[in-house]
Amino acid sequence: MILAAGKGERMLPLTATTPKPLLLVKGKPLIGWHLERLARAGITEIVINVHYLAAQICDFLGDGAAYGVHIRYSHETQLLETAGGIRQALDLLDKDGADQPFMVLNGDIFTDYDFALLPTNLNRWRALLVMVTNPQHHRQGDFSLAPDGSLGLDQPRLTYSGMGIFSPSLFRNLPAGPVMLRELFVTMLAAGTLGGVEHDGAWADVGTPARLAALNAS
């Protein structure tokens, strides 16, 4: 699932008429980089949640055939935040009730991460997050990564990249409406069921016009 419903208010004025996933990075729409990498990794069944300027995203990407994938859309009549959006799309992500883990990607990041490296089995974890070196705008980081792969709140910390593998069971009993993923992270940290892996390659949170400009200039 690619999270693409947000308004991208920090990217104004660029997002006044263009949804953030369609902003160009090195000549391609940001979300296009994700779709190409997912297809190369053999991940071709994609769910995208949409809300702000949704028609532009749906019209541009269509059914995904141009990228070698099959896209289904989860339309949000109100913004449901990260976990709430996943909950609404759960029937698309776990339609056969097999409770198989699925990947979630933020639509506003740029990375060279090889999605084929992500495991298909969570084992002891309920979620496995890809962690990266703390960027300048988030020097404090989010979680520590222990040698056994568990995430915690020790020091030093790494930053959650916006990429991860999640169990459907995390979302099945959530209430309808907006829910943030970080609320679920708190619960999993306390239970010792939140794991992580580190990515030391390219990664950027394309959250402001200045960051987008820097990325395009690199």
C-alpha positions, 0 to 999 in steps of 0.5 A: 500500500502506498499512502498518498491521501494527504494534502501536502500542506508543507509543500505549498505552493507546489501542491496547490494544484498538484498532489504531492505524489505527482511532483517531479523528482529527476523528471519522474513523478515521485510515486512513479519511482515507487511503482517502478521499484515495486514492479522490479521486486515482483510486487505488482498488486498495489493499493493506493489511498487517495483523498486530496486531488484524488482524480489527478492521481487516479487519472495519471496512474490508471490501473497501473499497467504502464508501470507493470503493476495492478492498482486498486484505489481506496478513496477517503471521504475524509483524511483518515491518517496513516493507520486509519487509511490502512484500516479502511483499505484492509479488505483490499490488502487482505481480501482472502483473509489469509492474514499475510503481511503487506508492505506500506510505503509513504508516498512522499519519500524517495529511496533506492531501497530494494523492496525485494529485501523485505521479508514475507514473514514477520515471525515474532514481530507485528510490524517490521520498519525500515530505519535510516540515518537521521536527516538534518530535519529530524536529528533526534530520530525515532527508535533505537535498533538492537542487535536482535532487530527489536526497536526501542527508545534507547540512544542512539536512534534512527529514523523511521523511513516510511517503509515497513511490513505490517500484519493485518491484525494490527488494523482489523479492530481499530475504530473507524476514523483517523488513527495515526500509525505512531499510536500503534507503534507505542503499543508494539514497543511496550509489547516488544513486537516492533522490529526493524532493519536498517537501510544505509542507501539513498533516502529522502523525505520530500516534505518541503519545496526546499528538500525537493529542490535539493533532491533534484539538484543532487 
